[in-house]
Amino acid sequence: MRKIVKIVVKTLALSMTLAAVTQALGQDSNSDRDNENNLMMAMAWKQTAAEYRALYHQGFNLARMRVELALAQQQDDSLPLAIISDVDETLLLANDYWGYLITQGQDFFDDASWDRWVAQNRAIASPGALDFLNFCVSNSVEIFYVTNRDQGETTVQLAIGNLNAVGFPSVDAAHMRVLRESSNKELVQQEIREDYEVVALLGDNLNDFARRYYSTDVDQRLNLMEEDRDLFGRDYILFPNPTDGHWIRAIFGESEPAPSNENREILKNAAKRAAWAP
């Protein structure tokens, strides 16, 4: 009887040991996958870096200086002044959406969860955005919000709700331009320029400024940017965005690549485009 008990005890001990080892291996495996998330470094920077926030303050300080100069030079017969701004990652930040993707083990943008997130008004104002917009309004400078989003028939309502939730001024149909089926903002810009002198364009994406940047060639985008380098900090005020934008389209050929191993390899190759080989 004692022999049988000893065998049972040893068997149970062995089973528990194997279970513990298996569990540990499984945790290590999951941990490894989490630690390899493509979004990790970019989001750690966005979530914690004072430099990230400083770049927004720098951008809005530049924009304010441009407005102040335009106000000083304005003549009685001049067109009224206006600013045209992108919305997402320029005026509104979605850091907790990207953080959510990481907690879910996702490493590429997910359209379905984005639509759910947008409806909850969780976006926050980027550093300096509210002060700058209020400064514009107090000086009779119009603000036009131009965004390319698509959450179906409720897109405009949701966009207005997001902007109102953080207290931005002039949030109404007259100041909103929502492009559901296109990311080409030039037609809207031209329309606004017919009635206003546009002091500057604000965006996190070169395509927020000019359609010619809408390219699927990395080197072409780089070259086009260099041709326009004198415009940055003047006509174009650019804000940082290391998680999404048309720079991704230039790498993958599409703005929202699928979360596949093939695309992870493409991203890895882009990251080591220049690599020291001692």
MARVO-786723 format. One record per atom (N, C-alpha, C): residue in three letters; x, z, y. Coordinates in steps of 0.02 Angstrom, whole numbers, plus 50000, padded with zeros to 5 digits. Atoms other than C-alpha are relative to their C-alpha. Last residue first. Layout:
alaXZY
...
This chain:
pro499274998550002
pro515734801952276
pro500324997849935
ala499805000750070
ala514044793052283
ala500755001149995
trp499284999550010
trp513184798052446
trp500154999649925
ala499784994350040
ala511394792452453
ala500754999649989
ala499294999149984
ala510454781252574
ala500225006249963
arg499835006749974
arg508804775352502
arg500734999850023
lys499275000850010
lys508764791852407
lys500234993050021
ala499654994049976
ala507064797152474
ala500754999449992
ala500005000249926
ala506364779552454
ala500405005850028
asn499545005249980
asn506904779552271
asn500034999350076
lys499324997450011
lys506034796252245
lys500524994950022
leu499854995249947
leu504454789452324
leu500715002849993
ile499935003949938
ile504454774352209
ile500195004650058
glu499345003250005
glu504744785852060
glu500154995850062
arg499524994749989
arg503264796552111
arg500714997349998
asn499964998949928
asn502264780552127
asn500475005750017
glu499685005949969
glu502664775751947
glu500085001150075
asn499284999250008
asn502264793451890
asn500384994050030
ser499745002350064
ser500534791351963
ser500755001149996
pro499534995050025
pro499614800752100
pro500274998249932
ala500264995950055
ala498804784952174
ala500545005049977
pro499795001850068
pro499424778452340
pro499745004949948
glu500204994550044
glu498394781752498
glu500184998349928
ser499954993649964
ser499124771252638
ser499845006049957
glu500664997349986
glu499494755852533
glu500075007050029
gly500445005749992
gly501014744652508
gly499285002050012
phe500405001450060
phe501974759352435
phe499594993650004
ile499644998650062
ile503414761752558
ile499624997549939
ala499415004350001
ala502684753452713
ala500405000949935
arg500225006850017
arg501004761452676
arg500604995349995
ile500125000050073
ile501854778552676
ile499784993049977
trp499335000250028
trp502554775152851
trp499945000149923
his499835006750022
his500744771052888
his500734999149980
gly499945004849946
gly500304789352893
gly500204993249973
asp500405006150008
asp500394804852785
asp500074995550061
thr500415000050060
thr501414820452748
thr499594993749991
pro499625001950060
pro502914820352867
pro499584999549936
asn500444999750058
asn501884819953028
asn500374997649938
pro499725000350068
pro502744823353193
pro499485000349945
phe499984993350030
phe501984818553362
phe500214999649927
leu500034999650073
leu502304802853465
leu500075007149976
ile499794993150014
ile501914800253650
ile499885001349925
tyr500164997550066
tyr501894781553687
tyr500265007249993
asp500665002750018
asp501814774853865
asp499775002849932
arg500315002749938
arg503244786153921
arg499304997649984
gly499934994949949
gly504054797353789
gly499734997750067
phe500134993450028
phe504264782053680
phe500195005550050
leu500694997949989
leu504114765753776
leu499865007149977
asp500084997749931
asp505984762753794
asp499295002550015
arg499744993249991
arg506164762153604
arg499915002650071
asp500444996549953
asp504994747153587
asp500275006850020
glu500165004649945
glu506234735153506
glu499605003550054
glu499405000549958
glu506884749753402
glu499884995450060
met499954993849962
met505124753053337
met500604999750048
leu500515000449947
leu504944734853286
leu500035006250044
asn499775004749949
asn506594735853191
asn499514999450058
leu499434997049965
leu506094751553097
leu500234995450057
arg500264994849956
arg504404744153055
arg500565003350040
gln500355003249945
gln505244728352990
gln499725005250048
asp499505002349951
asp506464738552887
asp499674996650060
val499684994449966
val505074748052799
val500474997750055
asp499285000750007
asp504034732652757
asp500355005550041
thr499824997150065
thr502184735152726
thr500754999249986
ser499585004250043
ser501794732452909
ser500135003749934
tyr500374999650063
tyr500494739053030
tyr500334995349950
tyr499664995550046
tyr501764741453169
tyr499675000449932
arg499435003550029
arg501104725953257
arg500415004449953
arg500155002650066
arg499454734853278
arg500614996649968
ala500035007350001
ala500094744953425
ala499924997649928
phe499795003049937
phe500014763153479
phe499914992450001
asp500434997349948
asp499064772553344
asp500154996650067
asn500595004249997
asn499944760953220
asn499485002650050
leu499865005649955
leu501534770253262
leu499414995350007
asn499915005950041
asn500764785753184
asn500134994150047
asp499504998050048
asp500684803353252
asp500244994249958
gly500125001050071
gly499744798253409
gly500575002649957
leu499744994450040
leu499544799353597
leu499844998849926
leu500324999750066
leu499354784053709
leu500335005749961
ala499604999750061
ala499824785853891
ala499565000049939
val499364997049983
val499224783854071
val500465000049939
val499814995650055
val497804771854032
val500715002550013
glu499275000650006
glu497164764854196
glu500225005049948
tyr499564994449985
tyr495314763954164
tyr500734997950000
asp500314995549951
asp493844751854160
asp500465005750023
glu500405004049953
glu494534736654068
glu499735004450057
arg499575002249944
arg495874747653989
arg499624995850051
ile499944994349953
ile494524756053882
ile500414997950061
glu500664998849971
glu494074739453799
glu500045005650052
gln500125005349951
gln495904735153771
gln499335001050036
gln499564998849943
gln496194751853686
gln499894994950055
val500284994449963
val494674749353575
val500425001550061
leu500615002549969
leu495294732253522
leu499675005450042
glu499855003949941
glu497044739253492
glu499384997550036
lys500254996749940
lys496484753053375
lys500094995850064
asn499755003749942
asn496644743353213
asn499695002850064
ser499534995549966
ser496364756153075
ser500314996650061
ser499375002949978
ser494804747453014
ser500445005450029
glu499815005550044
glu493164750552925
glu500664996950019
arg500104998550071
arg492664767652992
arg500294994649955
leu499925006350036
leu493374766353167
leu499955001349926
val499864998850071
val492724780953270
val500004993349964
arg499985006650031
arg492824779753459
arg500225001149928
met499795000750070
met492294795653547
met500004992749979
his499274999250004
his492244798353736
his500274999449929
ala499685004249949
ala490494791853773
ala500775000249994
ala500005007050022
ala489814798853609
ala500374995550049
asp500675003150003
asp490294816453657
asp500084992749982
val500155002350068
val491774828353656
val499284997749997
ser500235007049999
ser492314829353837
ser499884997249930
pro500475002449949
pro493284845553813
pro499794992849989
phe499745005449959
phe494084852653654
phe499464997650050
gly500114999349928
gly493444869553597
gly500274994550044
val499394997149970
val494174870553421
val499955000350076
ala499854993650032
ala492484868253334
ala500625003450030
asn500364994649967
asn491984854753458
asn500205006949973
leu499724999249933
leu493334843153393
leu499665005750039
asn499314997650005
asn492874845653211
asn500305001350068
gly500024993050020
gly491004843953248
gly500705003049995
ile500204996249941
ile491284827753343
ile499985007449985
ala499435000249955
ala492224820853193
ala499855004050064
leu499494995550025
leu490854826553074
leu500605000250047
gln500254993149993
gln489484818453177
gln500535005049978
val499964998349929
val490474802353190
val499795007250012
thr499314999949975
thr490784801453003
thr500045002250072
thr499914993949959
thr489024806552947
thr500695000250033
glu500435000149941
glu488544789052888
glu500105006150045
gly500675002850006
gly490014788252769
gly499625000550066
gln500384995550044
gln491494799952777
gln499284997649995
asp500605002550033
asp492624786552848
asp499745005149951
arg500244995750054
arg493964790152975
arg499414996649966
asn500255004050056
asn494954779653098
asn499885004749942
thr499794998250068
thr495104789753257
thr499724995149950
val500055006050042
val495054786953444
val500275001649931
tyr499804998350068
tyr494684801653560
tyr499884993949955
phe500355004050050
phe494604795953741
phe500315001749931
ile499704999750067
ile495054808753874
ile499584995849953
glu500445000450058
glu494644805054056
glu500415000349935
val499705005050045
val495774811254195
val499595000049936
ser500425006050004
ser494744820154328
ser500334994349962
asn499745004849951
asn496114832954364
asn499654993249996
ser500024996649935
ser495224847454278
ser500274995650056
val500694999849976
val494884835654132
val499965003250069
cys500245006749983
cys496724831754110
cys499315000150030
phe499655002149939
phe497264849954121
phe499764993050021
asn500344996749944
asn495934854453993
asn500334998350066
leu500645003349990
leu496644841453874
leu499615003150058
phe499895006749971
phe498414848053897
phe499334996550014
asp499774999349930
asp497944866253872
asp500084993250033
leu500574997849960
leu496944861953715
leu500195000750074
ala500515005249992
ala498334851653637
ala499455002250048
gly499995003149934
gly499784863753668
gly499444995050013
pro499724995949946
pro500054867953484
pro500034996250066
ser499275000150001
ser498894857453375
ser500275003850060
ala499705003949946
ala497084862953371
ala500765000249994
ile499814996049942
ile496494869053201
ile500314995550053
ala499435002449962
ala495544859753065
ala500135004750059
arg499434995550009
arg494374870052955
arg500624997850039
asn499724998549933
asn492764862053014
asn500595004849996
gln499984992749989
gln491984863452838
gln500305002050067
ala500674997449986
ala491444845152828
ala499995007450015
val500215002049932
val493244839252843
val499335003250018
trp499644995849953
trp493724849052686
trp499784998550072
arg500304993350004
arg492404840752578
arg500315004650052
asp500675000449972
asp492964823552638
asp499655006749998
trp499945000649926
trp494784827952606
trp499304999850032
ser499944993249975
ser494344833852429
ser500085000050076
ala500614996250014
ala493684816552388
ala500045007150028
asp500545001749954
asp495084806952475
asp499385004349990
asp500595001050042
asp496534815252385
asp499394999250045
phe500634999249965
phe498244813652467
phe499414998549953
phe500185005749959
phe499684814552343
phe499325001450033
asp499445001749957
asp500584829352264
asp499894993550039
gln500055007049979
gln499184838552177
gln500564998450049
gly499515004050036
gly499564854652084
gly499984992750016
gln500345003450055
gln497964862652146
gln500474995849958
thr500254994950045
thr498914875252253
thr499644997049940
ile499434997050037
ile499894860652325
ile499755005349952
leu499775004850050
leu498304851252370
leu500575002949958
tyr500475000050056
tyr497624866852456
tyr500234995149946
gly499834994150040
gly499184868052564
gly499555000549939
trp499405001950038
trp498844850152620
trp500245005849958
tyr500215005150049
tyr497084855352670
tyr500604998149956
asp500264996550059
asp497764871352749
asp499694995249949
asn499504997050043
asn498904861052861
asn499705003549939
ala500354998750063
ala497524849952929
ala500475003549951
leu499554999250057
leu498054849453111
leu499625002149938
leu500244995450052
leu496974842553252
leu500505000249942
leu500364994549967
leu497604834853414
leu499775005349950
thr499795000649930
thr498944823353341
thr499685005850039
glu499294998749997
glu498874826953153
glu500304998550070
asp499704996250055
asp497104819753150
asp500774999950004
val500274993450014
val496404814553321
val500415003749947
asp500184999450070
asp497244799553403
asp499755007149988
ser499664996050051
ser497284800253590
ser499704999149931
ile500295001850065
ile496914788753736
ile500395003749946
ile499554999150057
ile497244796353907
ile499624997849937
ala500234997950066
ala496314790354060
ala500595000949953
leu499494998950051
leu496504787654247
leu499705002349934
pro499944993050022
pro495194780154362
pro500495000649942
leu500464998350054
leu495594762554423
leu500075007449984
ser499755000250069
ser496534762054586
ser499435001349951
asp500325005550035
asp495694757854752
asp500234999449927
asp500724999649993
asp496064774654832
asp499634994749960
gln500255002549936
gln497834774354764
gln499245000550002
gln500675003049999
gln498574784554622
gln499794998250071
gln499955007149980
gln500454787454628
gln499334996650008
ala499635000449937
ala500404806554626
ala500024992950027
leu500424997249948
leu499044806354492
leu500344999450068
ala500545004849987
ala500074794554384
ala499545002550055
leu499715005749964
leu501594805854400
leu499474994950018
glu499834997749932
glu500584821254352
glu500294994350042
val500624999449963
val499844811954203
val500145002150072
arg500235006949989
arg501564806654140
arg499355000150041
met499585002849947
met502194824454163
met499794992850017
arg500214997049936
arg500714830754063
arg500414997250058
ala500645003149980
ala501084818553922
ala499765002850067
leu499865006949978
leu502894824253916
leu499364996650025
asn499664999349936
asn502344842453907
asn500174993250029
phe500514998949949
phe501094837553772
phe500315001350069
gly500415006049991
gly502474829853667
gly499485000950055
gln499595005049966
gln503684844353692
gln499584993750015
his499954997949930
his502334856953647
his500404994950040
tyr500665001049969
tyr501984846953490
tyr500015002150073
leu500085007249989
leu503834845853447
leu499324998450030
ala499675001849937
ala503974864653472
ala499934992650015
arg500454998449945
arg502674867653336
arg500314997950067
tyr500605004250007
tyr503734858553208
tyr499535001250058
glu499835006749975
glu505334866853270
glu499404995249998
ala500114999749928
ala504554884053246
ala500144993150030
ala499465001649953
ala504514879353062
ala499785000550073
thr499584994549978
thr503324888752946
thr500474998450058
gln500324993450000
gln501814878652888
gln500435005450034
lys500594999949957
lys502414861252937
lys499705007050005
trp499795001149930
trp504144864052865
trp499405000550047
ala499644993949981
ala503504871552701
ala500224999550073
met500504995049981
met502274857052698
met500325006750016
ala500345001849938
ala503644843852705
ala499515005450022
met499534999049944
met504704852852576
met499664998350066
met499754993249991
met503294854952449
met500435000850063
leu500204997549934
leu502314838752466
leu500365006450020
asn499725004249946
asn503194829552323
asn499865002750070
asn500525003149959
asn502804843752203
asn500304996350059
glu499825006949989
glu504314846952091
glu499494996350043
asn499415000249958
asn504154865852105
asn500234992950014
asp500184998049932
asp502384864952039
asp500594999150047
arg500415005449972
arg502934855051886
arg499815001650072
asp499585005849987
asp504344867251852
asp499604994450032
ser499624998449940
ser503154881951870
ser500454994250020
asn500455000949943
asn501964874051746
asn500375001250066
ser500165007149994
ser503384872051622
ser499554998650059
asp499415003549973
asp504054889451654
asp499844992750011
gln499954998349929
gln502314896551629
gln500584996650033
gly500545003549964
gly502114887051466
gly500035001450074
leu499815007049995
leu503794892951405
leu499484996150039
ala499455000549951
ala503334910751447
ala500214992850010
gln500294999049934
gln501664909151357
gln500544999250054
thr500395005949984
thr502504901751204
thr499715000450071
val499535005549987
val503794915551203
val499644993750021
ala499674998549936
ala502454928951220
ala500484994450020
ala500495001149947
ala501404921051084
ala500315001150068
leu500095007249992
leu502904919850969
leu499524998450057
thr499385002649971
thr503304938250998
thr499944992550013
met499994998049929
met501504943350969
met500614997350035
ser500515004049966
ser501444933350807
ser500005001550075
leu499745006849994
leu503084940950748
leu499514995750039
ala499464999749951
ala502444958550785
ala500294993050012
leu500304999349933
leu500814954950695
leu500545000050054
thr500345006349984
thr501744948350543
thr499705000250070
lys499485004949984
lys502924963250542
lys499694993350021
val499724998149935
val501444975250550
val500534994950022
val500495001549948
val500544966050410
val500285001450069
ile500035007349994
ile502094966150300
ile499524998050056
lys499395002349967
lys502374984650333
lys499994992550011
val500064998149929
val500544988450290
val500614997550038
ile500475004849970
ile500714978750126
ile499935001350075
lys499665006449995
lys502274988550080
lys499564994850033
arg499564999749943
arg501405004950119
arg500364993350011
met500425000049940
met500005000050000
met500445000050063
